[in-house]
Amino acid sequence: MPNIKASIIDLRKTQKRSAYNRNIRSQVRTATKKLRLLLEDKKNISPATLPELTTHLKSLYKIVDKSVQKGVLKKNTGIRKKSTFAKKISQIQLQLQAHKNTSPKETPPASAKQ
């Protein structure tokens, strides 16, 4: 415990800042875990789940941008986190689109000979 009054005040400030930073880092980790769990569950990924993935990605963007702005995360760390998840989701979108395009087409009914 510091003896000088200014040191005591600095200690209090440091404790407040570290608690704030810990809270924001926890929010970032929680958002990344949620998105990672959705992406790892590849069996349930379908065109119906794409809106859910994009909403989670948008919330991750918001939290990461806020943490970078407040100085909790470094700029390149935030950019890296956002780009990795965006890349994974875009790959899933391409796979779903390719799967949609390669689905068997309906054959027209055979016309009767006259």
VOKOL-121319 format. One record per atom (N, C-alpha, C): atom name; y negated, z, x. Coordinates in nm, 4 decimals. Each point is the difference from the previous one (the first is absolute). Layout:
VOKOL-121319
+------+----------+----------+----------+
! name !       yy !       zz !       xx !
+------+----------+----------+----------+
!   CA !        Y !        Z !        X !
...
+------+----------+----------+----------+
END
This chain:
VOKOL-121319
+------+----------+----------+----------+
! name !       yy !       zz !       xx !
+------+----------+----------+----------+
!    N !   0.1179 !   0.0000 !   0.0846 !
!   CA !  -0.1179 !   0.0000 !  -0.0846 !
!    C !  -0.1237 !   0.0000 !   0.0888 !
!    N !  -0.0918 !  -0.0929 !  -0.0234 !
!   CA !  -0.1197 !  -0.0073 !   0.0841 !
!    C !  -0.0952 !   0.1173 !  -0.0250 !
!    N !  -0.0750 !   0.0336 !   0.1035 !
!   CA !  -0.0949 !   0.1108 !  -0.0097 !
!    C !  -0.1406 !  -0.0478 !  -0.0317 !
!    N !  -0.0348 !  -0.1200 !   0.0415 !
!   CA !  -0.1344 !  -0.0526 !  -0.0188 !
!    C !  -0.0126 !  -0.0551 !  -0.1417 !
!    N !  -0.1159 !   0.0235 !  -0.0607 !
!   CA !  -0.0206 !  -0.0386 !  -0.1394 !
!    C !   0.0134 !  -0.1510 !  -0.0198 !
!    N !  -0.0547 !  -0.0792 !   0.0905 !
!   CA !   0.0095 !  -0.1456 !  -0.0109 !
!    C !   0.1455 !  -0.0450 !   0.0086 !
!    N !   0.0783 !   0.0664 !   0.0824 !
!   CA !   0.1418 !  -0.0346 !   0.0122 !
!    C !   0.0753 !   0.0330 !  -0.1278 !
!    N !  -0.0390 !   0.1092 !  -0.0644 !
!   CA !   0.0634 !   0.0368 !  -0.1267 !
!    C !  -0.0287 !  -0.1068 !  -0.1057 !
!    N !  -0.1251 !  -0.0458 !  -0.0040 !
!   CA !  -0.0379 !  -0.1041 !  -0.0962 !
!    C !   0.0740 !  -0.1302 !   0.0307 !
!    N !   0.0099 !  -0.0347 !   0.1286 !
!   CA !   0.0737 !  -0.1207 !   0.0389 !
!    C !   0.1462 !   0.0089 !  -0.0409 !
!    N !   0.0580 !   0.1186 !   0.0160 !
!   CA !   0.1393 !   0.0198 !  -0.0385 !
!    C !   0.0173 !  -0.0229 !  -0.1503 !
!    N !  -0.0940 !   0.0520 !  -0.0788 !
!   CA !   0.0055 !  -0.0187 !  -0.1445 !
!    C !  -0.0105 !  -0.1481 !  -0.0368 !
!    N !  -0.0922 !  -0.0705 !   0.0657 !
!   CA !  -0.0161 !  -0.1435 !  -0.0255 !
!    C !   0.1270 !  -0.0763 !   0.0344 !
!    N !   0.0584 !   0.0350 !   0.1132 !
!   CA !   0.1223 !  -0.0671 !   0.0437 !
!    C !   0.1125 !   0.0219 !  -0.0998 !
!    N !   0.0105 !   0.1215 !  -0.0510 !
!   CA !   0.1049 !   0.0288 !  -0.0978 !
!    C !  -0.0212 !  -0.0799 !  -0.1284 !
!    N !  -0.1251 !  -0.0113 !  -0.0444 !
!   CA !  -0.0289 !  -0.0790 !  -0.1204 !
!    C !   0.0324 !  -0.1473 !   0.0223 !
!    N !  -0.0423 !  -0.0523 !   0.1146 !
!   CA !   0.0254 !  -0.1414 !   0.0299 !
!    C !   0.1487 !  -0.0294 !   0.0106 !
!    N !   0.0726 !   0.0895 !   0.0676 !
!   CA !   0.1431 !  -0.0253 !   0.0170 !
!    C !   0.0725 !   0.0074 !  -0.1339 !
!    N !  -0.0431 !   0.0899 !  -0.0888 !
!   CA !   0.0613 !   0.0070 !  -0.1329 !
!    C !  -0.0279 !  -0.1285 !  -0.0786 !
!    N !  -0.1231 !  -0.0503 !   0.0099 !
!   CA !  -0.0375 !  -0.1239 !  -0.0678 !
!    C !   0.0811 !  -0.1168 !   0.0546 !
!    N !   0.0083 !  -0.0092 !   0.1326 !
!   CA !   0.0751 !  -0.1090 !   0.0627 !
!    C !   0.1478 !   0.0077 !  -0.0362 !
!    N !   0.0543 !   0.1208 !  -0.0040 !
!   CA !   0.1408 !   0.0184 !  -0.0340 !
!    C !   0.0259 !  -0.0486 !  -0.1421 !
!    N !  -0.0922 !   0.0289 !  -0.0907 !
!   CA !   0.0140 !  -0.0423 !  -0.1394 !
!    C !   0.0004 !  -0.1526 !  -0.0104 !
!    N !  -0.0928 !  -0.0647 !   0.0676 !
!   CA !  -0.0078 !  -0.1464 !  -0.0081 !
!    C !   0.1216 !  -0.0644 !   0.0676 !
!    N !   0.0425 !   0.0536 !   0.1154 !
!   CA !   0.1194 !  -0.0543 !   0.0664 !
!    C !   0.1225 !   0.0148 !  -0.0892 !
!    N !   0.0062 !   0.1101 !  -0.0737 !
!   CA !   0.1106 !   0.0210 !  -0.0926 !
!    C !  -0.0023 !  -0.1046 !  -0.1113 !
!    N !  -0.1182 !  -0.0323 !  -0.0509 !
!   CA !  -0.0114 !  -0.1030 !  -0.1036 !
!    C !   0.0460 !  -0.1357 !   0.0524 !
!    N !  -0.0363 !  -0.0313 !   0.1240 !
!   CA !   0.0409 !  -0.1279 !   0.0598 !
!    C !   0.1516 !  -0.0039 !   0.0139 !
!    N !   0.0576 !   0.1089 !   0.0504 !
!   CA !   0.1457 !   0.0046 !   0.0172 !
!    C !   0.0722 !  -0.0119 !  -0.1339 !
!    N !  -0.0509 !   0.0671 !  -0.1029 !
!   CA !   0.0631 !  -0.0054 !  -0.1315 !
!    C !  -0.0045 !  -0.1417 !  -0.0568 !
!    N !  -0.1143 !  -0.0647 !   0.0129 !
!   CA !  -0.0131 !  -0.1369 !  -0.0519 !
!    C !   0.0930 !  -0.0955 !   0.0746 !
!    N !   0.0106 !   0.0149 !   0.1323 !
!   CA !   0.0888 !  -0.0885 !   0.0762 !
!    C !   0.1459 !   0.0265 !  -0.0350 !
!    N !   0.0357 !   0.1260 !  -0.0221 !
!   CA !   0.1380 !   0.0310 !  -0.0371 !
!    C !   0.0358 !  -0.0618 !  -0.1343 !
!    N !  -0.0910 !   0.0118 !  -0.0977 !
!   CA !   0.0276 !  -0.0568 !  -0.1320 !
!    C !   0.0209 !  -0.1508 !   0.0088 !
!    N !  -0.0875 !  -0.0655 !   0.0738 !
!   CA !   0.0101 !  -0.1452 !   0.0121 !
!    C !   0.1251 !  -0.0394 !   0.0784 !
!    N !   0.0309 !   0.0746 !   0.1051 !
!   CA !   0.1188 !  -0.0301 !   0.0798 !
!    C !   0.1267 !   0.0170 !  -0.0830 !
!    N !   0.0056 !   0.1056 !  -0.0832 !
!   CA !   0.1173 !   0.0205 !  -0.0846 !
!    C !   0.0159 !  -0.1127 !  -0.1015 !
!    N !  -0.1105 !  -0.0472 !  -0.0551 !
!   CA !   0.0079 !  -0.1128 !  -0.0929 !
!    C !   0.0499 !  -0.1259 !   0.0700 !
!    N !  -0.0447 !  -0.0207 !   0.1237 !
!   CA !   0.0411 !  -0.1194 !   0.0736 !
!    C !   0.1448 !   0.0090 !   0.0470 !
!    N !   0.0470 !   0.1205 !   0.0315 !
!   CA !   0.1375 !   0.0149 !   0.0475 !
!    C !   0.1011 !  -0.0180 !  -0.1121 !
!    N !  -0.0412 !   0.0243 !  -0.1225 !
!   CA !   0.0893 !  -0.0152 !  -0.1140 !
!    C !   0.0046 !  -0.1472 !  -0.0393 !
!    N !   0.0650 !  -0.0807 !   0.0831 !
!   CA !  -0.0028 !  -0.1453 !  -0.0165 !
!    C !   0.0805 !  -0.0483 !  -0.1204 !
!    N !   0.0920 !   0.0822 !  -0.0488 !
!   CA !   0.0800 !  -0.0421 !  -0.1143 !
!    C !  -0.0849 !  -0.0113 !  -0.1261 !
!    N !  -0.1002 !   0.0859 !  -0.0106 !
!   CA !  -0.0809 !   0.0030 !  -0.1216 !
!    C !  -0.1266 !  -0.0834 !   0.0099 !
!    N !  -0.0190 !  -0.0727 !   0.1087 !
!   CA !  -0.1204 !  -0.0812 !   0.0127 !
!    C !   0.0186 !  -0.1278 !  -0.0810 !
!    N !  -0.0912 !  -0.0197 !  -0.0912 !
!   CA !   0.0025 !  -0.1175 !  -0.0865 !
!    C !  -0.1441 !  -0.0371 !  -0.0315 !
!    N !  -0.0208 !  -0.1120 !  -0.0647 !
!   CA !  -0.1379 !  -0.0351 !  -0.0367 !
!    C !  -0.0666 !   0.1057 !  -0.0882 !
!    N !   0.0800 !   0.0786 !  -0.0706 !
!   CA !  -0.0574 !   0.1041 !  -0.0856 !
!    C !  -0.0552 !   0.1165 !   0.0818 !
!    N !   0.0537 !   0.0217 !   0.1198 !
!   CA !  -0.0459 !   0.1127 !   0.0822 !
!    C !  -0.1143 !  -0.0375 !   0.0935 !
!    N !  -0.0345 !  -0.1279 !   0.0069 !
!   CA !  -0.1105 !  -0.0412 !   0.0875 !
!    C !  -0.1337 !   0.0648 !  -0.0355 !
!    N !  -0.0354 !   0.0123 !  -0.1280 !
!   CA !  -0.1268 !   0.0681 !  -0.0297 !
!    C !  -0.0021 !   0.1450 !   0.0480 !
!    N !   0.1136 !   0.0669 !  -0.0095 !
!   CA !   0.0076 !   0.1383 !   0.0485 !
!    C !  -0.0211 !   0.0049 !   0.1510 !
!    N !   0.0610 !  -0.0941 !   0.0712 !
!   CA !  -0.0184 !  -0.0051 !   0.1454 !
!    C !  -0.1456 !  -0.0255 !   0.0361 !
!    N !  -0.0640 !  -0.0911 !  -0.0709 !
!   CA !  -0.1392 !  -0.0315 !   0.0332 !
!    C !  -0.0936 !   0.1159 !  -0.0327 !
!    N !   0.0287 !   0.0744 !  -0.1068 !
!   CA !  -0.0853 !   0.1158 !  -0.0299 !
!    C !   0.0159 !   0.1075 !   0.1061 !
!    N !   0.1233 !   0.0212 !   0.0474 !
!   CA !   0.0212 !   0.0970 !   0.1080 !
!    C !  -0.0671 !  -0.0478 !   0.1288 !
!    N !   0.0025 !  -0.1299 !   0.0241 !
!   CA !  -0.0653 !  -0.0539 !   0.1192 !
!    C !  -0.1512 !   0.0192 !  -0.0083 !
!    N !  -0.0573 !  -0.0224 !  -0.1176 !
!   CA !  -0.1442 !   0.0197 !  -0.0168 !
!    C !  -0.0389 !   0.1455 !   0.0209 !
!    N !   0.0822 !   0.0918 !  -0.0507 !
!   CA !  -0.0317 !   0.1421 !   0.0195 !
!    C !   0.0130 !   0.0379 !   0.1470 !
!    N !   0.0980 !  -0.0598 !   0.0701 !
!   CA !   0.0126 !   0.0253 !   0.1439 !
!    C !  -0.1226 !  -0.0525 !   0.0735 !
!    N !  -0.0461 !  -0.1194 !  -0.0374 !
!   CA !  -0.1211 !  -0.0560 !   0.0610 !
!    C !  -0.1178 !   0.0953 !  -0.0169 !
!    N !  -0.0152 !   0.0512 !  -0.1209 !
!   CA !  -0.1129 !   0.0877 !  -0.0295 !
!    C !   0.0061 !   0.1271 !   0.0848 !
!    N !   0.1167 !   0.0612 !   0.0078 !
!   CA !   0.0144 !   0.1251 !   0.0746 !
!    C !  -0.0189 !  -0.0241 !   0.1490 !
!    N !   0.0583 !  -0.1074 !   0.0523 !
!   CA !  -0.0120 !  -0.0292 !   0.1430 !
!    C !  -0.1443 !  -0.0335 !   0.0356 !
!    N !  -0.0656 !  -0.0803 !  -0.0829 !
!   CA !  -0.1402 !  -0.0337 !   0.0272 !
!    C !  -0.0885 !   0.1239 !  -0.0005 !
!    N !   0.0262 !   0.0897 !  -0.0931 !
!   CA !  -0.0785 !   0.1232 !  -0.0066 !
!    C !   0.0235 !   0.0854 !   0.1242 !
!    N !   0.1248 !   0.0089 !   0.0439 !
!   CA !   0.0296 !   0.0822 !   0.1175 !
!    C !  -0.0594 !  -0.0605 !   0.1270 !
!    N !  -0.0047 !  -0.1323 !   0.0080 !
!   CA !  -0.0633 !  -0.0650 !   0.1155 !
!    C !  -0.1503 !   0.0233 !  -0.0039 !
!    N !  -0.0573 !  -0.0103 !  -0.1185 !
!   CA !  -0.1441 !   0.0198 !  -0.0148 !
!    C !  -0.0398 !   0.1426 !   0.0368 !
!    N !   0.0826 !   0.0977 !  -0.0346 !
!   CA !  -0.0309 !   0.1395 !   0.0290 !
!    C !   0.0366 !   0.0395 !   0.1427 !
!    N !   0.0688 !  -0.0882 !   0.0716 !
!   CA !   0.0336 !   0.0282 !   0.1388 !
!    C !   0.1303 !   0.0742 !   0.0187 !
!    N !   0.0804 !   0.0085 !  -0.1039 !
!   CA !   0.1289 !   0.0677 !   0.0109 !
!    C !   0.0994 !  -0.0895 !   0.0721 !
!    N !   0.0013 !  -0.1282 !  -0.0353 !
!   CA !   0.0830 !  -0.0989 !   0.0689 !
!    C !  -0.0902 !  -0.0920 !   0.0808 !
!    N !   0.0554 !  -0.0530 !   0.1075 !
!   CA !  -0.0755 !  -0.0990 !   0.0762 !
!    C !   0.0055 !  -0.1338 !  -0.0729 !
!    N !  -0.0963 !  -0.0856 !   0.0308 !
!   CA !  -0.0153 !  -0.1267 !  -0.0713 !
!    C !   0.1249 !  -0.0871 !   0.0121 !
!    N !   0.0513 !  -0.0162 !   0.1209 !
!   CA !   0.1158 !  -0.0875 !   0.0194 !
!    C !   0.1258 !   0.0571 !  -0.0643 !
!    N !   0.0105 !   0.1320 !  -0.0050 !
!   CA !   0.1143 !   0.0618 !  -0.0665 !
!    C !  -0.0020 !  -0.0333 !  -0.1486 !
!    N !  -0.1165 !   0.0092 !  -0.0610 !
!   CA !  -0.0126 !  -0.0339 !  -0.1413 !
!    C !   0.0314 !  -0.1458 !  -0.0263 !
!    N !  -0.0509 !  -0.0864 !   0.0859 !
!   CA !   0.0262 !  -0.1434 !  -0.0148 !
!    C !   0.1492 !  -0.0285 !   0.0140 !
!    N !   0.0643 !   0.0648 !   0.0953 !
!   CA !   0.1430 !  -0.0212 !   0.0227 !
!    C !   0.0821 !   0.0450 !  -0.1206 !
!    N !  -0.0328 !   0.1165 !  -0.0553 !
!   CA !   0.0735 !   0.0499 !  -0.1165 !
!    C !  -0.0130 !  -0.0961 !  -0.1179 !
!    N !  -0.1213 !  -0.0454 !  -0.0246 !
!   CA !  -0.0226 !  -0.0893 !  -0.1135 !
!    C !   0.0695 !  -0.1342 !   0.0200 !
!    N !  -0.0075 !  -0.0545 !   0.1207 !
!   CA !   0.0554 !  -0.1339 !   0.0213 !
!    C !   0.1521 !  -0.0007 !  -0.0054 !
!    N !   0.0650 !   0.1064 !   0.0489 !
!   CA !   0.1465 !   0.0010 !  -0.0038 !
!    C !   0.0508 !   0.0002 !  -0.1436 !
!    N !  -0.0616 !   0.0818 !  -0.0849 !
!   CA !   0.0457 !   0.0036 !  -0.1387 !
!    C !  -0.0372 !  -0.1273 !  -0.0744 !
!    N !  -0.1166 !  -0.0553 !   0.0287 !
!   CA !  -0.0393 !  -0.1252 !  -0.0653 !
!    C !   0.0957 !  -0.1124 !   0.0391 !
!    N !   0.0407 !  -0.0009 !   0.1264 !
!   CA !   0.0931 !  -0.1026 !   0.0471 !
!    C !   0.1348 !   0.0132 !  -0.0705 !
!    N !   0.0488 !   0.1231 !  -0.0148 !
!   CA !   0.1287 !   0.0208 !  -0.0661 !
!    C !  -0.0049 !  -0.0439 !  -0.1462 !
!    N !  -0.1084 !   0.0331 !  -0.0673 !
!   CA !  -0.0109 !  -0.0364 !  -0.1413 !
!    C !  -0.0148 !  -0.1513 !  -0.0163 !
!    N !  -0.0731 !  -0.0643 !   0.0905 !
!   CA !  -0.0129 !  -0.1457 !  -0.0100 !
!    C !   0.1340 !  -0.0684 !   0.0266 !
!    N !   0.0815 !   0.0558 !   0.0898 !
!   CA !   0.1335 !  -0.0558 !   0.0234 !
!    C !   0.0856 !   0.0119 !  -0.1256 !
!    N !  -0.0099 !   0.1137 !  -0.0670 !
!   CA !   0.0760 !   0.0191 !  -0.1239 !
!    C !  -0.0461 !  -0.0999 !  -0.1060 !
!    N !  -0.1308 !  -0.0206 !  -0.0093 !
!   CA !  -0.0518 !  -0.0967 !  -0.0969 !
!    C !   0.0514 !  -0.1400 !   0.0300 !
!    N !   0.0036 !  -0.0372 !   0.1279 !
!   CA !   0.0515 !  -0.1317 !   0.0368 !
!    C !   0.1483 !  -0.0124 !  -0.0323 !
!    N !   0.0766 !   0.1063 !   0.0252 !
!   CA !   0.1425 !  -0.0033 !  -0.0307 !
!    C !   0.0233 !  -0.0154 !  -0.1501 !
!    N !  -0.0768 !   0.0746 !  -0.0786 !
!   CA !   0.0158 !  -0.0102 !  -0.1451 !
!    C !  -0.0405 !  -0.1383 !  -0.0500 !
!    N !  -0.1041 !  -0.0556 !   0.0596 !
!   CA !  -0.0447 !  -0.1330 !  -0.0398 !
!    C !   0.1045 !  -0.1050 !   0.0389 !
!    N !   0.0589 !   0.0134 !   0.1189 !
!   CA !   0.1032 !  -0.0941 !   0.0430 !
!    C !   0.1235 !   0.0126 !  -0.0885 !
!    N !   0.0340 !   0.1231 !  -0.0351 !
!   CA !   0.1153 !   0.0220 !  -0.0870 !
!    C !  -0.0255 !  -0.0599 !  -0.1380 !
!    N !  -0.1236 !   0.0105 !  -0.0452 !
!   CA !  -0.0359 !  -0.0555 !  -0.1304 !
!    C !   0.0095 !  -0.1523 !   0.0024 !
!    N !  -0.0432 !  -0.0606 !   0.1103 !
!   CA !   0.0020 !  -0.1461 !   0.0107 !
!    C !   0.1407 !  -0.0544 !   0.0175 !
!    N !   0.0904 !   0.0764 !   0.0590 !
!   CA !   0.1357 !  -0.0491 !   0.0234 !
!    C !   0.0955 !   0.0379 !  -0.1117 !
!    N !  -0.0485 !   0.0637 !  -0.1046 !
!   CA !   0.0886 !   0.0365 !  -0.1098 !
!    C !   0.0510 !  -0.1282 !  -0.0665 !
!    N !   0.1204 !   0.0052 !  -0.0528 !
!   CA !   0.0568 !  -0.1216 !  -0.0597 !
!    C !  -0.0839 !  -0.0468 !  -0.1183 !
!    N !  -0.0236 !  -0.1303 !   0.0007 !
!   CA !  -0.0804 !  -0.0588 !  -0.1064 !
!    C !   0.0899 !  -0.0304 !  -0.1191 !
!    N !  -0.0626 !   0.0029 !  -0.1137 !
!   CA !   0.0764 !  -0.0313 !  -0.1205 !
!    C !   0.0293 !  -0.1496 !  -0.0024 !
!    N !   0.1227 !  -0.0338 !  -0.0307 !
!   CA !   0.0361 !  -0.1412 !  -0.0085 !
!    C !  -0.0297 !  -0.0488 !  -0.1416 !
!    N !  -0.0543 !  -0.1177 !  -0.0093 !
!   CA !  -0.0284 !  -0.0514 !  -0.1350 !
!    C !   0.1316 !  -0.0271 !  -0.0728 !
!    N !  -0.0009 !   0.0136 !  -0.1297 !
!   CA !   0.1241 !  -0.0239 !  -0.0750 !
!    C !   0.0430 !  -0.1459 !   0.0141 !
!    N !   0.1297 !  -0.0189 !   0.0093 !
!   CA !   0.0535 !  -0.1362 !   0.0150 !
!    C !  -0.0219 !  -0.0767 !  -0.1297 !
!    N !  -0.0553 !  -0.1172 !   0.0157 !
!   CA !  -0.0244 !  -0.0800 !  -0.1213 !
!    C !   0.1313 !  -0.0655 !  -0.0437 !
!    N !   0.0179 !  -0.0080 !  -0.1296 !
!   CA !   0.1231 !  -0.0597 !  -0.0546 !
!    C !  -0.0098 !  -0.1517 !   0.0089 !
!    N !   0.1125 !  -0.0622 !   0.0355 !
!   CA !   0.0016 !  -0.1461 !   0.0080 !
!    C !  -0.0035 !  -0.0581 !  -0.1399 !
!    N !  -0.0731 !  -0.1069 !  -0.0147 !
!   CA !  -0.0116 !  -0.0605 !  -0.1318 !
!    C !   0.0662 !  -0.1328 !  -0.0057 !
+------+----------+----------+----------+
END
